[in-house]
């Protein structure tokens, strides 16, 4: 179970990081 939770947390962090990165790129493109 701990490995599954770690995998889910990593997947969530990757998804959030990708979203933040895309938002930053959008800001740079619009600037």
PQR file with spaces between the fields and no chain letter, atoms N, CA, C, O and H, PARSE charges and radii, in Angstrom:
ATOM       1  N    UNK     1       0.841   -1.209    0.000 -0.4000 1.5000
ATOM       2  CA   UNK     1       0.000    0.000    0.000 -0.0000 2.0000
ATOM       3  C    UNK     1       0.876    1.259    0.000  0.5500 1.7000
ATOM       4  O    UNK     1       0.555    2.243   -0.667 -0.5500 1.4000
ATOM       5  N    UNK     2       1.975    1.223    0.745 -0.4000 1.5000
ATOM       6  CA   UNK     2       2.843    2.410    0.797 -0.0000 2.0000
ATOM       7  C    UNK     2       3.398    2.725   -0.590  0.5500 1.7000
ATOM       8  O    UNK     2       3.539    3.891   -0.957 -0.5500 1.4000
ATOM       9  H    UNK     2       2.236    0.424    1.287  0.4000 1.0000
ATOM      10  N    UNK     3       3.714    1.671   -1.366 -0.4000 1.5000
ATOM      11  CA   UNK     3       4.262    1.914   -2.708 -0.0000 2.0000
ATOM      12  C    UNK     3       3.195    2.520   -3.603  0.5500 1.7000
ATOM      13  O    UNK     3       3.494    3.388   -4.423 -0.5500 1.4000
ATOM      14  H    UNK     3       3.600    0.723   -1.068  0.4000 1.0000
ATOM      15  N    UNK     4       1.951    2.073   -3.456 -0.4000 1.5000
ATOM      16  CA   UNK     4       0.860    2.613   -4.272 -0.0000 2.0000
ATOM      17  C    UNK     4       0.637    4.078   -3.931  0.5500 1.7000
ATOM      18  O    UNK     4       0.435    4.909   -4.816 -0.5500 1.4000
ATOM      19  H    UNK     4       1.708    1.368   -2.790  0.4000 1.0000
ATOM      20  N    UNK     5       0.678    4.389   -2.627 -0.4000 1.5000
ATOM      21  CA   UNK     5       0.467    5.775   -2.206 -0.0000 2.0000
ATOM      22  C    UNK     5       1.599    6.656   -2.716  0.5500 1.7000
ATOM      23  O    UNK     5       1.361    7.780   -3.157 -0.5500 1.4000
ATOM      24  H    UNK     5       0.842    3.714   -1.908  0.4000 1.0000
ATOM      25  N    UNK     6       2.828    6.153   -2.657 -0.4000 1.5000
ATOM      26  CA   UNK     6       3.968    6.929   -3.138 -0.0000 2.0000
ATOM      27  C    UNK     6       3.827    7.159   -4.640  0.5500 1.7000
ATOM      28  O    UNK     6       4.124    8.247   -5.134 -0.5500 1.4000
ATOM      29  H    UNK     6       3.021    5.240   -2.298  0.4000 1.0000
ATOM      30  N    UNK     7       3.373    6.135   -5.366 -0.4000 1.5000
ATOM      31  CA   UNK     7       3.194    6.271   -6.810 -0.0000 2.0000
ATOM      32  C    UNK     7       2.122    7.308   -7.119  0.5500 1.7000
ATOM      33  O    UNK     7       2.291    8.128   -8.021 -0.5500 1.4000
ATOM      34  H    UNK     7       3.131    5.252   -4.964  0.4000 1.0000
ATOM      35  N    UNK     8       1.012    7.273   -6.367 -0.4000 1.5000
ATOM      36  CA   UNK     8      -0.072    8.236   -6.592 -0.0000 2.0000
ATOM      37  C    UNK     8       0.397    9.645   -6.275  0.5500 1.7000
ATOM      38  O    UNK     8       0.080   10.584   -7.005 -0.5500 1.4000
ATOM      39  H    UNK     8       0.875    6.606   -5.634  0.4000 1.0000
ATOM      40  N    UNK     9       1.150    9.801   -5.194 -0.4000 1.5000
ATOM      41  CA   UNK     9       1.634   11.136   -4.827 -0.0000 2.0000
ATOM      42  C    UNK     9       2.576   11.659   -5.898  0.5500 1.7000
ATOM      43  O    UNK     9       2.542   12.841   -6.239 -0.5500 1.4000
ATOM      44  H    UNK     9       1.407    9.039   -4.601  0.4000 1.0000
ATOM      45  N    UNK    10       3.423   10.773   -6.432 -0.4000 1.5000
ATOM      46  CA   UNK    10       4.363   11.205   -7.469 -0.0000 2.0000
ATOM      47  C    UNK    10       3.608   11.589   -8.736  0.5500 1.7000
ATOM      48  O    UNK    10       3.940   12.580   -9.386 -0.5500 1.4000
ATOM      49  H    UNK    10       3.450    9.812   -6.154  0.4000 1.0000
ATOM      50  N    UNK    11       2.591   10.803   -9.086 -0.4000 1.5000
ATOM      51  CA   UNK    11       1.802   11.110  -10.282 -0.0000 2.0000
ATOM      52  C    UNK    11       1.086   12.447  -10.109  0.5500 1.7000
ATOM      53  O    UNK    11       1.008   13.245  -11.043 -0.5500 1.4000
ATOM      54  H    UNK    11       2.321    9.997   -8.559  0.4000 1.0000
ATOM      55  N    UNK    12       0.565   12.683   -8.902 -0.4000 1.5000
ATOM      56  CA   UNK    12      -0.131   13.948   -8.634 -0.0000 2.0000
ATOM      57  C    UNK    12       0.857   15.107   -8.715  0.5500 1.7000
ATOM      58  O    UNK    12       0.549   16.150   -9.292 -0.5500 1.4000
ATOM      59  H    UNK    12       0.628   12.035   -8.143  0.4000 1.0000
ATOM      60  N    UNK    13       2.037   14.927   -8.142 -0.4000 1.5000
ATOM      61  CA   UNK    13       3.050   15.987   -8.175 -0.0000 2.0000
ATOM      62  C    UNK    13       3.463   16.262   -9.615  0.5500 1.7000
ATOM      63  O    UNK    13       3.650   17.417   -9.996 -0.5500 1.4000
ATOM      64  H    UNK    13       2.287   14.080   -7.673  0.4000 1.0000
ATOM      65  N    UNK    14       3.608   15.196  -10.430 -0.4000 1.5000
ATOM      66  CA   UNK    14       3.988   15.392  -11.835 -0.0000 2.0000
ATOM      67  C    UNK    14       2.896   16.175  -12.564  0.5500 1.7000
ATOM      68  O    UNK    14       3.187   17.062  -13.367 -0.5500 1.4000
ATOM      69  H    UNK    14       3.456   14.257  -10.120  0.4000 1.0000
ATOM      70  N    UNK    15       1.634   15.836  -12.274 -0.4000 1.5000
ATOM      71  CA   UNK    15       0.525   16.509  -12.957 -0.0000 2.0000
ATOM      72  C    UNK    15       0.483   17.979  -12.547  0.5500 1.7000
ATOM      73  O    UNK    15       0.289   18.851  -13.393 -0.5500 1.4000
ATOM      74  H    UNK    15       1.399   15.116  -11.622  0.4000 1.0000
ATOM      75  N    UNK    16       0.662   18.259  -11.256 -0.4000 1.5000
ATOM      76  CA   UNK    16       0.648   19.651  -10.787 -0.0000 2.0000
ATOM      77  C    UNK    16       1.838   20.402  -11.379  0.5500 1.7000
ATOM      78  O    UNK    16       1.700   21.541  -11.826 -0.5500 1.4000
ATOM      79  H    UNK    16       0.819   17.550  -10.569  0.4000 1.0000
ATOM      80  N    UNK    17       3.005   19.762  -11.380 -0.4000 1.5000
ATOM      81  CA   UNK    17       4.196   20.414  -11.921 -0.0000 2.0000
ATOM      82  C    UNK    17       4.020   20.723  -13.396  0.5500 1.7000
ATOM      83  O    UNK    17       4.440   21.783  -13.861 -0.5500 1.4000
ATOM      84  H    UNK    17       3.117   18.837  -11.017  0.4000 1.0000
ATOM      85  N    UNK    18       3.400   19.805  -14.144 -0.4000 1.5000
ATOM      86  CA   UNK    18       3.200   20.045  -15.568 -0.0000 2.0000
ATOM      87  C    UNK    18       2.226   21.201  -15.775  0.5500 1.7000
ATOM      88  O    UNK    18       2.389   22.017  -16.682 -0.5500 1.4000
ATOM      89  H    UNK    18       3.059   18.944  -13.767  0.4000 1.0000
ATOM      90  N    UNK    19       1.212   21.253  -14.916 -0.4000 1.5000
ATOM      91  CA   UNK    19       0.208   22.318  -15.046 -0.0000 2.0000
ATOM      92  C    UNK    19       0.853   23.671  -14.749  0.5500 1.7000
ATOM      93  O    UNK    19       0.619   24.646  -15.462 -0.5500 1.4000
ATOM      94  H    UNK    19       1.080   20.590  -14.179  0.4000 1.0000
ATOM      95  N    UNK    20       1.667   23.724  -13.691 -0.4000 1.5000
ATOM      96  CA   UNK    20       2.334   24.979  -13.340 -0.0000 2.0000
ATOM      97  C    UNK    20       3.304   25.368  -14.457  0.5500 1.7000
ATOM      98  O    UNK    20       3.384   26.537  -14.834 -0.5500 1.4000
ATOM      99  H    UNK    20       1.857   22.932  -13.112  0.4000 1.0000
ATOM     100  N    UNK    21       4.036   24.390  -14.982 -0.4000 1.5000
ATOM     101  CA   UNK    21       4.990   24.674  -16.048 -0.0000 2.0000
ATOM     102  C    UNK    21       4.293   25.208  -17.291  0.5500 1.7000
ATOM     103  O    UNK    21       4.783   26.142  -17.925 -0.5500 1.4000
ATOM     104  H    UNK    21       3.971   23.440  -14.676  0.4000 1.0000
ATOM     105  N    UNK    22       3.147   24.619  -17.647 -0.4000 1.5000
ATOM     106  CA   UNK    22       2.418   25.082  -18.826 -0.0000 2.0000
ATOM     107  C    UNK    22       1.885   26.484  -18.588  0.5500 1.7000
ATOM     108  O    UNK    22       1.835   27.303  -19.505 -0.5500 1.4000
ATOM     109  H    UNK    22       2.748   23.859  -17.133  0.4000 1.0000
ATOM     110  N    UNK    23       1.485   26.755  -17.344 -0.4000 1.5000
ATOM     111  CA   UNK    23       0.948   28.095  -17.027 -0.0000 2.0000
ATOM     112  C    UNK    23       2.069   29.127  -17.146  0.5500 1.7000
ATOM     113  O    UNK    23       1.856   30.230  -17.649 -0.5500 1.4000
ATOM     114  H    UNK    23       1.525   26.089  -16.599  0.4000 1.0000
ATOM     115  N    UNK    24       3.264   28.760  -16.681 -0.4000 1.5000
ATOM     116  CA   UNK    24       4.407   29.685  -16.771 -0.0000 2.0000
ATOM     117  C    UNK    24       4.744   29.926  -18.248  0.5500 1.7000
ATOM     118  O    UNK    24       5.028   31.053  -18.653 -0.5500 1.4000
ATOM     119  H    UNK    24       3.438   27.864  -16.272  0.4000 1.0000
ATOM     120  N    UNK    25       4.709   28.852  -19.043 -0.4000 1.5000
ATOM     121  CA   UNK    25       5.015   29.009  -20.475 -0.0000 2.0000
ATOM     122  C    UNK    25       3.963   29.901  -21.139  0.5500 1.7000
ATOM     123  O    UNK    25       4.296   30.732  -21.984 -0.5500 1.4000
ATOM     124  H    UNK    25       4.479   27.937  -18.714  0.4000 1.0000
ATOM     125  N    UNK    26       2.705   29.731  -20.760 -0.4000 1.5000
ATOM     126  CA   UNK    26       1.648   30.582  -21.322 -0.0000 2.0000
ATOM     127  C    UNK    26       1.919   32.037  -20.983  0.5500 1.7000
ATOM     128  O    UNK    26       1.742   32.916  -21.826 -0.5500 1.4000
ATOM     129  H    UNK    26       2.434   29.056  -20.073  0.4000 1.0000
ATOM     130  N    UNK    27       2.347   32.298  -19.749 -0.4000 1.5000
ATOM     131  CA   UNK    27       2.640   33.670  -19.334 -0.0000 2.0000
ATOM     132  C    UNK    27       3.800   34.234  -20.130  0.5500 1.7000
ATOM     133  O    UNK    27       3.780   35.401  -20.523 -0.5500 1.4000
ATOM     134  H    UNK    27       2.491   31.584  -19.064  0.4000 1.0000
ATOM     135  N    UNK    28       4.818   33.409  -20.370 -0.4000 1.5000
ATOM     136  CA   UNK    28       5.979   33.884  -21.131 -0.0000 2.0000
ATOM     137  C    UNK    28       5.561   34.157  -22.574  0.5500 1.7000
ATOM     138  O    UNK    28       5.985   35.148  -23.170 -0.5500 1.4000
ATOM     139  H    UNK    28       4.834   32.461  -20.051  0.4000 1.0000
ATOM     140  N    UNK    29       4.726   33.275  -23.136 -0.4000 1.5000
ATOM     141  CA   UNK    29       4.292   33.462  -24.520 -0.0000 2.0000
ATOM     142  C    UNK    29       3.459   34.733  -24.661  0.5500 1.7000
ATOM     143  O    UNK    29       3.576   35.445  -25.659 -0.5500 1.4000
ATOM     144  H    UNK    29       4.382   32.470  -22.652  0.4000 1.0000
ATOM     145  N    UNK    30       2.621   35.018  -23.669 -0.4000 1.5000
ATOM     146  CA   UNK    30       1.739   36.185  -23.756 -0.0000 2.0000
ATOM     147  C    UNK    30       2.487   37.480  -23.434  0.5500 1.7000
ATOM     148  O    UNK    30       2.056   38.568  -23.816 -0.5500 1.4000
ATOM     149  H    UNK    30       2.526   34.440  -22.859  0.4000 1.0000
ATOM     150  N    UNK    31       3.617   37.347  -22.724 -0.4000 1.5000
ATOM     151  CA   UNK    31       4.359   38.552  -22.341 -0.0000 2.0000
ATOM     152  C    UNK    31       4.984   39.208  -23.571  0.5500 1.7000
ATOM     153  O    UNK    31       5.649   40.236  -23.452 -0.5500 1.4000
ATOM     154  H    UNK    31       3.967   36.464  -22.414  0.4000 1.0000
